[in-house]
Amino acid sequence: MNPTSFLLQAVPVVVQQPEYQDVATLFWKAGLSLLIGALVGLERERSRENSHKLFAGIRTYPLIGLFGFLAALLAQVVSFWILVAIGTGFFALVIVSYYFEAKDGFYGATTEISALIIFLLGALVFHELYAIAIGTSVILALILTIKTPLQNLITKVQEEDVYATLKFAIITAIVLPILPNRTMGPLEILNPRQIWYMVVLIAAISFTGYILVKIFGSKKGISLTGLLGGLVSSTAVTLSFSQKSKTAPDLGRTFASAIVLACSIMFPRILVEIAVVNQSLLRFIWPYILILTLTGVAASIVLLIGSKKQNTTEAVQLQNPFELMSAIKFGAIFAAILFVSKAAQMYLGNNGVYIAAALAGTTDVDAITLSMASLAKTTVSETTASTAIVIAITVNTIVKASIALSLGAATLRRYTMPGFGAVLLAGLGIIAWLLVFGGL
């Protein structure tokens, strides 16, 4: 078949294909492909070194997105192999570009790889996979943007952090598949694989905060340290700032604000844990956790407004959440609390669950939260589980207030107590509401 005959046959197909709906839809998709490319192209152009000529920038990236869209269109109209041929040609062009970049001493392939991704995203837009295309472009732009923070993170990561993370990953990869995935024990409540899943969940949440502290630094201001440190361990923040307040008593109010904020960040963390384990319980408990969060944050802001300007920085020593022994200890605590809560509920009813929650709250809130989220699927009502979690939060708040009271300076005690008092009143009010009315 000669080229003229091929074109005469191919062009009418575009008009006849019903799945294209109308020209407006095609133009809308083309425009979206251009915008996706422009998002990444803008970042590449902004980060370009003055002496470095980019393979693609603010103009080329949108064209690459459009190129991917048109390639997918031709593949639909003519043949899938058209997309393969165009994609292969574009891939070869990128390789040639990288070759000449490397000859000039620029060995990074970030721009070239991101160009390939934009080409593929343009094709995804044609097939109406909008969420994947847009989400991927945003993530790609974010990764490209945080180059400097990531490089700073690498310089701050210590050798023991790498070893701790690798050991945890190896143990999880090896042990998790062979752990029994069934309940066992006297009450048929302990599932070894599920227990380790909970360990991984808590470690991952804490590790997120740990990495944020590493990226932004633990000396970026007392309030920011309290905010980020609270994602890892609010108890560690409370203990550290309480001790530091004795050497800087004039910053007692600022330390108090950071401590209350760190303890308040624990509440959204609890929601994340519940969301992973039991979505039904999440829908029931979130208004109460929101009240606690808003109360704590508001108290922290009030304290911060009246505090002295933060002309100093304070670091908090935080342990890598992927430390193997810490993970094993949490797994043991979680299993023990799960067992005790189940036994208490069987023999003492809901009052037994509340007693177990109060005892658990003296050391940790994560374990009792996950235990209640698990039991709420089977034997414990959502009202009882929510009440137990709030009781644990309230008791844990009392423990942290006691740490600040016993270890902090007089100025810290003066301002911490009202902040914690507001959270305690909110917690006690929620407990009373749940016990009397059973929920909203």
BAKOL-61017 format. One line per 10 residues: number of its first residue (from 1); their letters; for each residue z, x, y of C-alpha. Coordinates in nm, 3 decimals. Each point is the difference from the previous one (the first is absolute). Layout:
NUM) A) Z X Y  ...
***
This chain:
1) MNPTSFLLQA) 0.000 0.000 0.000  -0.103 0.145 0.338  0.247 0.006 0.293  -0.176 -0.283 0.186  0.028 -0.239 -0.295  0.363 0.098 -0.044  0.085 -0.085 0.362  -0.190 -0.329 -0.013  0.206 -0.102 -0.303  0.334 0.130 0.126
11) VPVVVQQPEY) 0.002 -0.148 0.351  -0.034 -0.368 -0.105  0.290 0.046 -0.238  0.232 0.050 0.297  -0.099 -0.339 0.135  0.022 -0.175 -0.333  0.342 0.127 -0.112  0.243 -0.296 0.051  0.316 0.208 -0.030  -0.059 0.160 0.339
21) QDVATLFWKA) 0.070 -0.337 0.164  -0.136 0.078 0.350  -0.093 0.285 0.228  0.323 -0.042 0.198  0.208 0.088 -0.307  -0.203 0.316 -0.058  0.040 0.105 0.363  0.374 -0.070 -0.016  0.032 0.224 -0.305  -0.208 0.270 0.166
31) GLSLLIGALV) 0.225 -0.015 0.305  0.312 0.031 -0.215  -0.151 0.304 -0.172  -0.060 0.156 0.342  0.359 -0.073 0.110  0.149 0.150 -0.316  -0.203 0.317 0.057  0.094 0.007 0.368  0.373 -0.014 -0.084  -0.018 0.321 -0.200
41) GLERERSREN) -0.263 0.156 0.227  0.227 -0.044 0.301  0.279 0.192 -0.174  -0.237 0.277 -0.112  -0.141 0.040 0.350  0.347 0.005 0.155  0.129 0.267 -0.239  -0.311 0.221 0.030  0.063 0.356 0.108  -0.186 0.100 0.315
51) SHKLFAGIRT) -0.196 0.274 -0.173  -0.068 -0.193 -0.317  -0.307 -0.219 -0.043  0.075 -0.290 -0.234  -0.226 -0.122 -0.276  0.076 -0.353 0.125  0.179 -0.146 0.299  0.037 -0.316 0.205  -0.373 -0.084 -0.022  -0.083 0.122 -0.351
61) YPLIGLFGFL) 0.285 -0.169 -0.189  -0.101 -0.354 0.105  -0.356 0.082 -0.107  0.130 0.121 -0.337  0.182 -0.329 -0.049  -0.316 -0.190 0.091  -0.199 0.229 -0.231  0.227 -0.094 -0.292  -0.038 -0.368 0.085  -0.382 0.023 0.009
71) AALLAQVVSF) -0.006 0.198 -0.325  0.197 -0.277 -0.172  -0.235 -0.259 0.150  -0.306 0.183 -0.133  0.167 0.036 -0.340  0.048 -0.377 -0.013  -0.356 -0.070 0.114  -0.190 0.263 -0.196  0.201 0.183 -0.265  0.343 0.146 -0.062
81) WILVAIGTGF) -0.165 0.339 -0.038  -0.093 -0.009 0.367  0.372 0.022 0.083  0.042 0.282 -0.252  -0.290 0.193 0.151  0.115 -0.050 0.359  0.359 0.083 -0.091  -0.107 0.316 -0.181  -0.210 0.107 0.298  0.285 -0.059 0.239
91) FALVIVSYYF) 0.238 0.189 -0.228  -0.242 0.294 -0.002  -0.015 -0.010 0.380  0.378 0.019 0.019  0.005 0.297 -0.238  -0.256 0.184 0.212  0.208 -0.073 0.310  0.312 0.139 -0.166  -0.194 0.311 -0.106  -0.094 0.083 0.357
101) EAKDGFYGAT) 0.351 -0.088 0.123  0.147 0.243 -0.252  -0.243 0.272 0.109  0.135 -0.036 0.353  0.358 0.039 -0.125  0.105 -0.367 -0.011  0.104 -0.070 -0.359  0.156 -0.343 0.039  -0.196 -0.284 -0.159  0.193 -0.289 0.159
111) TEISALIIFL) -0.285 -0.111 0.224  -0.257 0.010 -0.279  0.217 -0.189 -0.249  0.092 -0.266 0.256  -0.374 -0.043 0.074  -0.064 -0.072 -0.369  0.282 -0.254 0.001  -0.142 -0.177 0.307  -0.339 -0.021 -0.173  0.164 -0.172 -0.297
121) LGALVFHELY) 0.202 -0.232 0.226  -0.321 -0.115 0.164  -0.129 -0.096 -0.345  0.327 -0.186 -0.071  -0.041 -0.200 0.320  -0.339 -0.119 -0.118  0.161 -0.129 -0.320  0.264 -0.179 0.213  0.292 0.211 -0.119  0.135 -0.010 0.354
131) AIAIGTSVIL) 0.369 0.053 -0.072  -0.065 0.314 -0.204  -0.249 0.139 0.253  0.215 -0.063 0.307  0.324 0.106 -0.167  -0.154 0.321 -0.132  -0.143 0.087 0.342  0.339 -0.048 0.164  0.173 0.215 -0.262  -0.272 0.264 0.034
141) ALILTIKTPL) 0.040 0.009 0.379  0.377 0.024 -0.040  -0.026 0.292 -0.243  -0.236 0.180 0.235  0.229 -0.064 0.297  0.323 0.131 -0.155  -0.137 0.346 -0.072  0.252 0.170 0.229  0.307 -0.189 -0.130  -0.107 0.074 -0.358
151) QNLITKVQEE) -0.038 0.367 0.078  0.344 -0.002 0.161  0.137 -0.171 -0.310  -0.135 0.277 -0.223  0.184 0.260 0.205  0.326 -0.196 -0.028  -0.015 -0.078 -0.371  0.229 0.236 -0.182  -0.062 0.149 -0.341  0.283 -0.199 -0.156
161) DVYATLKFAI) -0.160 -0.323 0.130  -0.318 0.081 -0.189  0.190 0.086 -0.318  0.215 -0.314 0.023  -0.303 -0.226 0.046  -0.198 0.167 -0.280  0.292 -0.020 -0.244  0.050 -0.367 0.078  -0.371 -0.071 -0.043  -0.017 0.192 -0.329
171) ITAIVLPILP) 0.307 -0.169 -0.141  -0.132 -0.341 0.104  -0.347 0.063 -0.145  0.140 0.127 -0.329  0.309 -0.215 -0.048  -0.113 -0.336 0.139  -0.270 -0.068 -0.264  0.240 0.067 -0.288  0.293 -0.199 0.136  0.050 -0.328 -0.189
181) NRTMGPLEIL) -0.133 -0.298 0.192  0.248 -0.250 -0.143  0.351 -0.116 0.075  0.284 0.148 -0.200  0.374 0.042 0.009  0.287 -0.244 -0.062  -0.128 -0.260 0.245  -0.373 0.068 -0.052  -0.033 0.077 0.370  -0.091 0.370 0.022
191) NPRQIWYMVV) -0.370 0.090 -0.013  -0.039 0.383 0.017  -0.354 -0.009 0.135  0.085 -0.259 0.265  0.305 0.204 0.102  -0.215 0.306 0.060  -0.250 -0.212 0.191  0.285 -0.091 0.235  0.089 0.369 0.035  -0.360 0.079 0.098
201) LIAAISFTGY) -0.003 -0.290 0.249  0.315 0.110 0.181  -0.105 0.364 0.000  -0.342 -0.092 0.144  0.151 -0.209 0.281  0.250 0.272 0.087  -0.268 0.268 -0.025  -0.207 -0.183 0.261  0.284 0.034 0.248  0.058 0.359 -0.110
211) ILVKIFGSKK) -0.364 0.090 0.073  0.018 -0.175 0.340  0.302 0.212 0.087  -0.195 0.308 -0.104  -0.304 -0.100 0.207  0.180 -0.100 0.317  0.288 0.238 -0.047  0.370 -0.076 -0.023  0.056 0.134 0.351  -0.213 -0.241 0.202
221) GISLTGLLGG) 0.295 -0.181 0.149  0.308 -0.162 -0.141  -0.140 -0.354 -0.010  -0.323 0.100 -0.177  0.197 0.205 -0.248  0.219 -0.302 -0.071  -0.303 -0.225 -0.040  -0.187 0.226 -0.242  0.309 0.128 -0.174  0.107 -0.356 -0.073
231) LVSSTAVTLS) -0.311 -0.042 -0.216  0.131 0.279 -0.223  0.377 -0.040 0.012  0.194 -0.189 0.266  0.320 0.135 -0.154  -0.115 0.358 0.060  -0.083 -0.084 0.363  0.340 -0.166 0.050  0.186 0.293 -0.154  -0.197 0.264 0.191
241) FSQKSKTAPD) 0.015 -0.163 0.344  0.366 -0.089 -0.041  0.083 0.366 -0.056  -0.229 0.117 0.283  0.163 -0.242 0.245  0.315 0.214 -0.006  -0.190 0.298 0.139  -0.182 -0.215 0.259  0.241 -0.285 0.087  -0.190 -0.082 0.320
251) LGRTFASAIV) -0.290 -0.116 -0.221  0.221 -0.234 -0.202  -0.182 -0.311 0.119  -0.340 0.149 -0.080  0.116 0.101 -0.346  0.142 -0.349 -0.051  -0.333 -0.156 0.091  -0.184 0.225 -0.246  0.247 -0.075 -0.281  -0.026 -0.376 0.046
261) LACSIMFPRI) -0.380 0.030 0.014  -0.011 0.208 -0.320  0.211 -0.260 -0.180  -0.219 -0.283 0.132  -0.317 0.166 -0.131  0.153 -0.039 -0.345  -0.060 -0.377 0.020  -0.385 0.005 0.018  0.012 0.258 -0.278  0.182 -0.257 -0.212
271) LVEIAVVNQS) -0.278 -0.251 0.065  -0.259 0.250 -0.125  0.198 0.050 -0.320  0.030 -0.373 -0.060  -0.368 -0.054 0.079  -0.099 0.238 -0.278  0.233 -0.149 -0.261  0.031 -0.372 0.077  -0.225 -0.174 0.255  0.171 -0.334 -0.053
281) LLRFIWPYIL) 0.334 0.147 0.103  -0.172 0.163 0.298  -0.111 -0.339 0.130  0.358 -0.124 -0.026  0.191 0.295 0.145  -0.222 0.135 0.277  0.141 -0.218 0.284  0.351 0.128 -0.069  -0.110 0.364 -0.015  -0.195 -0.053 0.322
291) ILTLTGVAAS) 0.315 -0.129 0.173  0.193 0.308 -0.112  -0.280 0.230 0.114  -0.035 -0.157 0.344  0.376 0.002 0.048  0.030 0.369 -0.086  -0.302 0.107 0.206  0.118 -0.203 0.299  0.347 0.158 -0.020  -0.159 0.345 -0.022
301) IVLLIGSKKQ) -0.219 -0.066 0.307  0.296 -0.125 0.202  0.192 0.317 -0.083  -0.301 0.218 0.080  -0.062 -0.162 0.340  0.345 0.092 0.121  0.005 0.347 -0.156  -0.067 0.332 0.164  -0.350 0.143 0.008  -0.078 0.179 -0.323
311) NTTEAVQLQN) -0.016 0.357 0.121  0.082 0.137 -0.342  -0.137 -0.018 -0.350  0.185 -0.021 -0.326  -0.124 0.060 -0.353  0.113 -0.183 -0.312  -0.004 0.169 -0.338  -0.194 -0.230 -0.233  -0.053 0.060 -0.369  -0.345 -0.033 -0.157
321) PFELMSAIKF) 0.007 -0.345 -0.169  -0.202 0.143 -0.288  0.283 0.231 -0.106  0.015 -0.058 -0.373  0.379 -0.019 -0.033  0.023 -0.247 0.289  -0.265 -0.218 -0.165  0.181 0.009 -0.335  0.330 -0.089 0.168  -0.160 -0.296 0.175
331) GAIFAAILFV) -0.150 -0.117 -0.329  0.342 0.015 -0.163  0.163 -0.185 0.290  -0.271 -0.266 -0.002  0.037 -0.053 -0.377  0.379 -0.021 0.030  -0.012 -0.248 0.288  -0.261 -0.211 -0.179  0.217 -0.012 -0.311  0.324 -0.070 0.188
341) SKAAQMYLGN) -0.163 -0.272 0.211  -0.138 -0.172 -0.309  0.334 0.023 -0.183  0.192 -0.121 0.305  -0.233 -0.297 0.035  0.037 -0.091 -0.366  0.380 0.016 -0.009  0.103 -0.074 0.359  -0.292 -0.198 0.134  -0.130 0.053 0.353
351) NGVYIAAALA) 0.335 0.137 0.115  -0.045 0.285 -0.246  -0.340 0.080 0.151  0.151 0.007 0.348  0.278 0.235 -0.113  -0.255 0.233 -0.161  -0.209 -0.007 0.319  0.302 0.086 0.215  0.088 0.294 -0.226  -0.361 0.122 0.000
361) GTTDVDAITL) -0.017 -0.023 0.378  0.271 0.265 0.034  -0.250 0.265 -0.112  -0.356 -0.129 0.025  -0.199 -0.313 0.082  -0.330 0.087 -0.169  0.131 -0.028 -0.355  0.163 -0.341 0.045  -0.306 -0.126 0.190  -0.233 0.090 -0.287
371) SMASLAKTTV) 0.247 -0.135 -0.254  0.023 -0.336 0.174  -0.377 -0.014 0.048  -0.042 0.054 -0.375  0.272 -0.245 -0.106  -0.133 -0.266 0.240  -0.304 -0.024 -0.227  0.211 -0.113 -0.295  0.369 -0.082 0.013  0.112 0.009 0.366
381) SETTASTAIV) -0.107 -0.251 0.263  -0.171 0.118 0.318  0.296 -0.124 0.205  0.245 0.200 -0.210  -0.221 0.311 0.008  -0.043 -0.024 0.378  0.373 -0.050 0.054  0.076 0.301 -0.219  -0.245 0.220 0.191  0.146 -0.100 0.337
391) IAITVNTIVK) 0.351 0.061 -0.133  -0.106 0.350 -0.108  -0.154 0.060 0.344  0.317 -0.116 0.173  0.227 0.218 -0.215  -0.233 0.299 0.046  0.014 -0.054 0.377  0.379 0.005 -0.017  -0.015 0.330 -0.191  -0.225 0.160 0.263
401) ASIALSLGAA) 0.220 -0.134 0.278  0.294 0.164 -0.178  -0.188 0.332 -0.010  -0.064 -0.016 0.373  0.360 -0.105 0.067  0.156 0.278 -0.206  -0.237 0.290 0.078  -0.135 -0.078 0.347  0.127 0.082 0.345  0.189 -0.258 0.203
411) TLRRYTMPGF) -0.309 -0.081 0.206  -0.201 -0.061 -0.317  0.266 -0.232 -0.139  0.016 -0.191 0.328  -0.371 -0.088 -0.007  -0.077 -0.005 -0.372  0.253 -0.269 -0.081  -0.159 -0.270 0.224  -0.344 0.080 -0.143  0.117 -0.021 -0.359
421) GAVLLAGLGI) 0.214 -0.301 0.093  -0.309 -0.196 0.104  -0.169 0.075 -0.334  0.315 -0.092 -0.192  0.032 -0.333 0.180  -0.364 -0.078 -0.077  0.051 0.096 -0.365  0.315 -0.208 -0.039  -0.171 -0.296 0.168  -0.294 0.020 -0.240
431) IAWLLVFGGL) 0.231 0.025 -0.301  0.193 -0.308 0.115  -0.324 -0.191 0.058  -0.134 0.086 -0.346  0.327 -0.091 -0.171  0.032 -0.334 0.181  -0.358 -0.114 0.042  -0.183 0.206 -0.261  -0.274 0.115 0.236  -0.237 -0.126 0.264
***
